[in-house]
Amino acid sequence: MNESGRVEAFSDGVFAIAITLLILEIKVPEVGEDGRLWHALGAQWPSYAAYVVSFLVIGIMWINHHQLFGYVTRVDRPLMFLNLLLLMVVAAVPWPTAMLARYLREDAPSHVAAAVYSLVMVAMALTFQALWWHLTRTGHLFDDRVDVAAARATRARFALGSLGYPITVGLAFVSAPLTLAAHGLLAVYYAFNQLPVPTRTDPASS
């Protein structure tokens, strides 16, 4: 296994743990004397919604991370530290997910919970962007397939795509459910509109 393979394998473990911890935050509902389990299950809908959105966010981040490291053959210390910073944020996602699910239906606390959730997503977007900027700064960590000049030219579009996350911080003080829905839409957007790593055989990079 080469150097980048070890970094990716470690990262995969962190992604897997973080995405597994999400479901552990959904507790088995307590049933009262009326025995209405269906009602108790339905009352937990904020937990289900937060779980699905955060699962999509982490899952799509893992796909993008895997795609990116498929073109990385060497690592240096800055890349390792930037990757650790990204993983630190990924590992933290279950916490704001649980908090948002807990307070989603309450008034003032829901806005704070949604803002914290959005700030974590901002941190994730910024750390992934920093990872991309470092890789494209010189391109010496990429393999020979990558068109470094074309990859560097995607920086502006990469940064532009991250602007949606700070907007959700403001939206959090308008509506927490709308904020969660916005994050879900952003996750779906990035699932279908990924920024590919330009290669020398791409028509756009020739």
C-alpha positions in Angstrom: 0.0 0.0 0.0 1.4 3.4 -1.0 1.4 6.5 1.3 -1.8 7.9 0.0 -3.4 4.5 0.3 -2.7 4.4 4.1 -4.1 7.9 4.5 -7.3 6.9 2.6 -7.7 3.7 4.6 -7.5 5.6 7.8 -9.9 8.1 6.5 -12.3 5.4 5.4 -12.4 4.1 9.0 -13.3 7.5 10.4 -16.0 8.0 7.8 -17.4 4.6 8.6 -17.5 5.2 12.4 -19.0 8.7 12.0 -21.8 7.4 9.7 -22.5 4.5 12.0 -22.8 6.7 15.1 -25.6 8.6 13.4 -28.1 5.7 13.8 -27.1 5.1 17.4 -28.5 8.5 18.3 -32.0 7.3 17.3 -33.4 5.7 20.5 -36.1 3.1 20.9 -39.2 5.1 21.8 -40.9 4.6 25.1 -44.5 3.4 25.0 -47.0 4.7 27.5 -49.9 2.8 29.1 -51.9 3.2 25.9 -49.4 1.0 24.0 -49.3 3.3 20.9 -45.9 2.4 19.5 -46.8 3.6 16.0 -47.5 7.1 17.5 -44.3 7.0 19.5 -42.3 6.1 16.4 -43.9 8.8 14.3 -43.1 11.4 17.0 -39.4 10.8 16.4 -39.6 12.1 12.9 -37.0 14.9 13.6 -34.4 12.1 14.4 -35.2 10.3 11.2 -34.9 13.5 9.1 -31.6 14.6 10.8 -30.2 11.1 10.3 -31.0 10.9 6.6 -29.6 14.3 5.9 -26.4 13.8 7.9 -26.0 10.3 6.4 -26.2 11.8 2.9 -23.7 14.6 3.8 -21.1 12.2 5.2 -21.7 9.6 2.5 -21.2 12.1 -0.3 -18.2 13.6 1.4 -16.7 10.1 1.5 -17.4 9.6 -2.2 -15.7 12.9 -3.1 -12.8 12.1 -0.7 -12.4 8.7 -2.3 -12.5 10.1 -5.8 -9.9 12.7 -4.9 -7.4 10.3 -3.3 -7.7 8.1 -6.3 -5.5 10.6 -8.1 -3.1 11.2 -5.2 0.1 9.0 -5.1 2.2 10.9 -2.6 1.5 12.7 0.7 3.3 15.4 2.6 2.8 16.6 6.2 0.5 19.5 5.3 -1.8 17.2 3.4 -1.9 14.8 6.4 -2.7 17.6 8.8 -5.4 19.0 6.5 -6.9 15.6 6.1 -6.9 15.1 9.9 -8.6 18.5 10.2 -11.3 17.3 7.8 -11.7 14.0 9.6 -12.0 15.9 12.9 -15.1 17.8 11.5 -16.5 14.6 10.0 -16.3 12.8 13.3 -18.1 15.6 15.0 -21.2 15.5 12.8 -23.2 13.0 14.9 -23.2 15.5 17.8 -25.0 18.5 16.1 -27.2 16.0 14.3 -28.4 14.6 17.6 -28.8 18.2 19.0 -30.8 19.4 16.0 -33.0 16.3 16.2 -33.6 17.0 19.9 -34.6 20.6 19.5 -36.0 20.8 16.0 -39.6 21.3 17.1 -38.8 23.8 19.8 -38.7 27.5 19.2 -35.6 29.4 20.4 -33.4 26.3 20.9 -34.1 25.0 17.4 -32.5 28.1 15.9 -29.3 27.7 17.9 -29.2 23.9 17.2 -29.6 24.6 13.4 -26.9 27.3 13.5 -24.5 25.0 15.2 -25.3 22.2 12.7 -24.7 24.7 9.8 -21.5 25.9 11.3 -20.2 22.3 11.4 -21.1 21.9 7.7 -19.3 25.2 6.9 -16.2 23.8 8.7 -16.4 20.6 6.7 -16.7 22.5 3.4 -13.8 24.8 4.3 -11.5 22.0 5.3 -12.2 20.0 2.2 -11.6 23.1 0.1 -8.3 23.7 1.9 -7.4 20.1 1.1 -8.1 20.7 -2.6 -6.2 24.0 -2.6 -3.2 22.4 -1.1 -3.2 19.5 -3.7 -3.6 21.9 -6.6 -1.0 24.5 -5.4 1.9 22.7 -7.0 0.3 19.4 -8.1 3.4 17.4 -7.0 1.2 15.0 -5.0 -1.0 14.0 -7.9 -0.2 11.2 -10.3 0.7 11.8 -14.0 -3.0 11.6 -15.1 -3.9 14.9 -13.6 -3.9 18.1 -15.6 -2.6 20.3 -12.8 -3.2 23.6 -14.5 -6.8 22.6 -15.2 -7.2 21.4 -11.7 -5.9 24.7 -10.3 -8.4 26.6 -12.5 -11.3 24.8 -10.7 -10.5 26.6 -7.4 -12.9 29.5 -8.0 -15.8 27.2 -8.9 -14.9 25.0 -5.9 -15.0 28.0 -3.6 -18.3 29.3 -5.2 -19.9 25.9 -4.5 -19.2 26.3 -0.8 -21.1 29.6 -0.5 -24.4 27.7 0.1 -23.3 26.6 3.6 -22.8 30.0 5.2 -26.2 31.0 3.9 -27.7 28.1 5.9 -26.3 29.7 9.1 -28.5 32.7 8.5 -31.4 30.5 7.5 -31.1 28.8 10.9 -32.5 31.8 12.6 -35.5 31.8 10.3 -36.5 28.2 10.4 -34.7 25.1 11.7 -36.7 22.6 9.6 -36.0 24.7 6.4 -32.3 24.7 7.4 -32.2 20.9 7.6 -34.1 20.7 4.3 -31.5 23.1 2.7 -28.7 20.8 3.8 -30.5 17.9 2.3 -30.8 19.7 -1.0 -27.1 20.7 -0.9 -26.2 17.1 -0.3 -28.3 16.0 -3.3 -26.8 18.8 -5.4 -23.2 17.6 -4.7 -24.2 14.0 -5.3 -25.2 14.8 -8.9 -22.9 17.8 -9.6 -19.5 16.8 -8.4 -16.4 18.6 -9.5 -14.3 16.0 -11.2 -10.5 16.0 -11.1 -9.4 17.1 -14.6 -7.2 14.7 -16.4 -5.0 15.1 -19.4 -7.4 13.1 -21.5 -10.4 15.3 -20.7 -11.6 17.5 -23.6 -12.1 20.4 -21.3 -8.5 20.3 -20.1 -6.8 19.9 -23.4 
